[in-house]
Amino acid sequence: LEYYRVNLTGTIRLLEAMKAHGVKNIVFSSSATVYGDPKYLPLDENHPVGGCTNPYGKSKYFIEEMIRDLCKADKDWNAVILRYFNPIGAHESGMIGEDPQGIPNNLMPYVAQVAVGRREFLSVFGNDYETIDGTGVRDYIHVVDLAKGHIAALQKLKENCGCKVYNLGTGTGYSVLQMVRAMEKASGREIKYKITARREGDVASCYANPELAERELGFWFIEPCLTLWNTHKNPKHVQGRQGGEGGKKKGGGGRGGEERGGEEWGSAPPPGGPARRPGPGGGGGGGGSCGPVPASPSLPPPRGCSSSTQS
């Protein structure tokens, strides 16, 4: 009920207030969870939506439908719907970033807390998926790229664009263990972890086809793990701490639902290489030793969603 109360009721009130004051342009933060069970990978904007596997995704889908109907009924309305994949990272200064005070709901803040010594180990939920190393693969995008995507979306509204939908992801998938190794490289610290049983709703892999956003909005990837480490190694200066659990489920974040990350890893990608969307001629899409991972049966549940993605 919390997802429906916050997301649906809150959005209805917002849209009513906008209508009352003649404001008819909106950028909506949606989620890749609206795709439900993927029929193919990478996921593009034409993939069917609505077959959501969790209340969070359903609430986002219902809001998308509300906004579409609003734009159809009144041609003066313009909306850009952004479907987030897995945001991660921090400002390059290390002074602004995600540093939860409670148990992190996302993979990489949990990994960073292990690196800095605040937690003993990371729980990795399952290592028997059909992926490069058996752990879940997700599409991680840097928060600064995500912010730039929003700025570009605001510019798109000036075109009286109607209702447009874009994926915000990199098109590249990394496994949980690849992300762990990347953080070890960025921090110079060992990240201890334990393999535990799979969690209900977790999937093998999920990553975006971001070509439409790249073509019409445009954004570039930056190094996520180094910026995240800069934040956690300077805790006294962090300006982005989150208090409490926010009504979300507790967990070790060993899976990366709608979490944080990116494509570049400094001088080289993580061992094994990333899973990428096919390039123009098919195959691995350039770089990395593994090709696209097989389509997964479902998208992750809302446990991996950050507070910044909830409307």
Buried (B, 14 or more C-beta within 10 A) or exposed (E): EBBBEBBBEBBEEBBEEBEEEEEBBBBBBBBBBBBBBBEEBBBBBEBEBEBBBBBBBBBBBBBBEBBBEBBEEEEEBBBBBBBBBBBBBBBBEBBBBBBBEEBBBBBBBBBBBBBBEEBEEBBBBBBEBEBBBBBBBBBBBBBBBBEBBBEBBEEBBEEEBEBBBBBBBBBBBBBBBBBBBBBBBBBEBEBEBEBBEBBEBBBBBBBBBBBBBBEBBEBEBBBBBBBBBBBBBBEEEBEBEBEEBBEBEEBBBBBBBBBBBBBBBEEEBBEBBBBBBBEEEEEBBEEBEBBBBBBBEBBBBBBBBBBBBBB
